[in-house]
Amino acid sequence: MNYIFLLLLVISSLRAFTMEVPESSVVNGRTAIILFDKEKDLKYEKIVVGKESYKIFKHPSNAKKMYALLPQSYYEKPTTKKVEVVYQKNSKEERKVIFFQIKDGKYAKERIQVQKSKVNPTSKKVKDRTAKEYAQAMKIYGGVTSKNYVTSKYLAPMNSKITSDFGKARIYNDALNGYHSGTDFRAKVGTPIIASNDGKIVLAKDRFYSGNSIIIDHGQGIYTCYYHLSAFKVKEGDMVKKGELIGWSGATGRITGPHLHFSARVGGVQVDPLQLMALLNKNLY
Ligand SMILES: [Zn+2]
């Protein structure tokens, strides 16, 4: 084989498609995005990172593009990850490899005092209840539909001061107990809470830790959650529009005072909700 032929082969395989990686590094607890140009005779299949695989979806506002999200768990350690884009060219499966840097979010720590019974519940009844609630939530978050309910930018669920950011390591009554899994907004009991975008209400019920809770499915594996509400305006199965009133803030569940806890999941992974919304707003809508 002569070198020129080999060179052409390399160029043609590199030029199989164009992809854009706005940020080639991401911190634990945050989400990265990859954008792809649609090409003739080429079908994007999925992205593979170790044992995980991620779907590639149609870009919601640009018919010439596709996109994929790579949500990073809070518990990811700094490393370089091999990311494989799997696609079919002329009915033959091929892979393109890129590398992603996972960085340390350097999240702060905070101490919290709550009612003893809400830290580590010991009664069997409560344990059974929280286990059931956890299983139900994980089943919901595992659902990744190709359908996307969203057509425009995400909104914050309310306008008020953020009292606690996503990712702070939490020490409940002096025992380290996970991390803050969402963003807290200051909210007096009874403050209106809105849907941050279009979607389907997939959960609206009282839970032990999160109190009166709402989860909205926005499609394509993206969920937003609204916790500790005093009352519901919607019920499971309802379709909601961005900005629509879904309930009122409160002080239900495991709390130190009234506030709204707002969180998000992507492909089952809990991520920083504000960073996720900013990322989607900038790249997709
Ligand atoms: Zn919170």
Residues whose N, C-alpha, C, O or C-beta is under 5 A from the ligand:
A	BS01	ZN	G182 T183 D184 H261
